Amino acid sequence: MKIHLVSGGCGFVGRNMVKRLLQTTEDKVFMVDDLSIGRHPSEWLEDFSSTTLEDVEVIGKEKRLFFWKGDFRNLLFYMRQNPRYIQEKYHLDFEHFSDVFHFAAIVGGRMKIEGDPMIVALDLSIDAEFFYWVTQHKPERVLYPSSSAAYPVSLQTTDGAIALSEGDINFDKNLGTPDMTYGWSKLTGEFLAQIAAKHYGVKVACIRPFSGYGEDQEQSYPVPAIAARAARNEDPFEVWGSGKQGRDFVHIDDVLDFIFMLLDRVDDGSAYNIGSGRLTSFLELIALFGEIAGYSPTIKPLLDKPVGVHSRYANMDVVLEKFGWQPKISLYEGMKRVYDRQKMLLDKK
Ligand SMILES: NC(=O)c1ccc[n+]([C@@H]2O[C@H](COP(=O)([O-])OP(=O)(O)OC[C@H]3O[C@@H](n4cnc5c(N)ncnc54)[C@H](O)[C@@H]3O)[C@@H](O)[C@H]2O)c1
């Protein structure tokens, strides 16, 4: 029997991954989330039904999905005390988890990263406990999501922004200063991944996603928030900062495809970009949503809002050369999907 572990399984990336695993495999999935941000699976799984086994919910008719609600660090502590804690308590017959996807983290949008940097720093403790457990348990494969926020902010300024390439982070030579406590925790997480691989023989791959988005992302993120306002035909259209700042948007379905490709190919803890390679400013994004919604709003800049670095986008050359991989979903198609979802929600009200 194969069983995968997904931490942060009720968050944006996690729930998309859980759904994908349930749809494309016959394996079991053990999902952990404290629901601090994440949503209970009854909200995002079709035909939801569940029973209770001790303190987990066993979800679905096939009883393949197990949901442990709580702080992942507590579960890691129990598993450290008793390496067979899960197997014994929930009568599950397996030696090691197959794939471990570690999405539990305090993330949030720009408001949280700049407004409450110390809570985001708790990611350091989640990741340290996680990697310590990983080196003991030795799952078959591990996926660690770093972030484009790990790149030096000095490469993302108004005059000097470049397309960020994997080699711009080199633990032997140049690190630079990453983006706030969030970037530091991700950079540290990558370093721990490399240590786990090199010193403990753990098979681990890291991704550096740029701006991942999708239909079911929280409204605190720019893409669904802007789509919802376009669906309401907002005019004037408010934008944080001047709107000239840019990001590299990549659809969650492409992110998941990339993860599975990478797990088959990388096991030494190294990290790869996942973006489109294209810089899109927020003004361009609003214009695109305006085009989809069929109107052309005037822009109202909100200069007191936090905007982060000026331009953050990926150089995807290494990924293309090494793996022959590139995202399939165009900016227009992805944003149209998000818009359609927001429009449907609006029309239902
Ligand atoms: N979405 C993106 O575009 C993006 C980009 C770069 C990196 N990442 C990384 O991917 C991972 C997932 O991101 P996301 O967008 O799904 O974020 P998210 O906030 O939607 O999901 C994180 C989940 O972890 C849960 N959580 C937080 N602390 C926890 C704890 N101590 N114990 C158990 N659960 C806890 C939250 O409730 C939430 O459901 C994060 O590590 C993030 O840094 C995401």
The ligand as a MOL file (V3000), in Angstrom:
LIG
                    3D

  0  0  0     0  0            999 V3000
M  V30 BEGIN CTAB
M  V30 COUNTS 44 48 0 0 0
M  V30 BEGIN ATOM
M  V30 1 N 0.8840 29.7610 -3.7770 0
M  V30 2 C 2.0350 30.1900 -4.2910 0
M  V30 3 O 2.0690 30.8600 -5.3120 0
M  V30 4 C 3.3380 29.8710 -3.6370 0
M  V30 5 C 4.4780 30.5010 -4.1240 0
M  V30 6 C 5.6990 30.2210 -3.5170 0
M  V30 7 C 5.7500 29.2900 -2.4950 0
M  V30 8 N 4.6420 28.6930 -2.0290 0 CHG=1
M  V30 9 C 4.7500 27.7710 -0.9170 0
M  V30 10 O 3.8530 26.6700 -1.0470 0
M  V30 11 C 3.3630 26.2900 0.2370 0
M  V30 12 C 1.8420 26.3160 0.2310 0
M  V30 13 O 1.3950 27.6220 -0.0840 0
M  V30 14 P -0.1370 27.9790 -0.2220 0
M  V30 15 O -0.2410 29.0490 -1.2360 0
M  V30 16 O -0.9330 26.7460 -0.4010 0 CHG=-1
M  V30 17 O -0.4440 28.6200 1.2120 0
M  V30 18 P -1.7480 28.4440 2.1160 0
M  V30 19 O -1.6660 29.4730 3.2010 0
M  V30 20 O -2.9690 28.4550 1.2620 0
M  V30 21 O -1.5640 26.9850 2.7230 0
M  V30 22 C -0.7940 26.7170 3.8440 0
M  V30 23 C -1.6060 25.8020 4.7290 0
M  V30 24 O -0.8470 25.4430 5.8720 0
M  V30 25 C -1.7020 25.4650 7.0010 0
M  V30 26 N -0.8350 25.6590 8.1570 0
M  V30 27 C -0.1340 26.7630 8.5140 0
M  V30 28 N 0.5940 26.5300 9.6200 0
M  V30 29 C 0.3520 25.2470 9.9680 0
M  V30 30 C 0.8090 24.4040 11.0180 0
M  V30 31 N 1.6810 24.8550 11.9440 0
M  V30 32 N 0.3470 23.1460 11.0880 0
M  V30 33 C -0.5360 22.6770 10.1760 0
M  V30 34 N -0.9930 23.4100 9.1480 0
M  V30 35 C -0.5520 24.6860 9.0550 0
M  V30 36 C -2.6990 26.5760 6.7330 0
M  V30 37 O -3.9170 26.4080 7.4440 0
M  V30 38 C -2.8930 26.4540 5.2380 0
M  V30 39 O -3.9850 25.6030 4.9400 0
M  V30 40 C 3.9920 27.2560 1.2350 0
M  V30 41 O 5.1690 26.6900 1.7670 0
M  V30 42 C 4.3600 28.4460 0.3870 0
M  V30 43 O 5.4190 29.1600 0.9330 0
M  V30 44 C 3.4180 28.9740 -2.5810 0
M  V30 END ATOM
M  V30 BEGIN BOND
M  V30 1 1 1 2
M  V30 2 2 2 3
M  V30 3 1 2 4
M  V30 4 1 4 5
M  V30 5 2 4 44
M  V30 6 2 5 6
M  V30 7 1 6 7
M  V30 8 2 7 8
M  V30 9 1 8 9
M  V30 10 1 8 44
M  V30 11 1 9 10
M  V30 12 1 9 42
M  V30 13 1 10 11
M  V30 14 1 11 12
M  V30 15 1 11 40
M  V30 16 1 12 13
M  V30 17 1 13 14
M  V30 18 2 14 15
M  V30 19 1 14 16
M  V30 20 1 14 17
M  V30 21 1 17 18
M  V30 22 2 18 19
M  V30 23 1 18 20
M  V30 24 1 18 21
M  V30 25 1 21 22
M  V30 26 1 22 23
M  V30 27 1 23 24
M  V30 28 1 23 38
M  V30 29 1 24 25
M  V30 30 1 25 26
M  V30 31 1 25 36
M  V30 32 1 26 27
M  V30 33 1 26 35
M  V30 34 2 27 28
M  V30 35 1 28 29
M  V30 36 1 29 30
M  V30 37 2 29 35
M  V30 38 1 30 31
M  V30 39 2 30 32
M  V30 40 1 32 33
M  V30 41 2 33 34
M  V30 42 1 34 35
M  V30 43 1 36 37
M  V30 44 1 36 38
M  V30 45 1 38 39
M  V30 46 1 40 41
M  V30 47 1 40 42
M  V30 48 1 42 43
M  V30 END BOND
M  V30 END CTAB
M  END
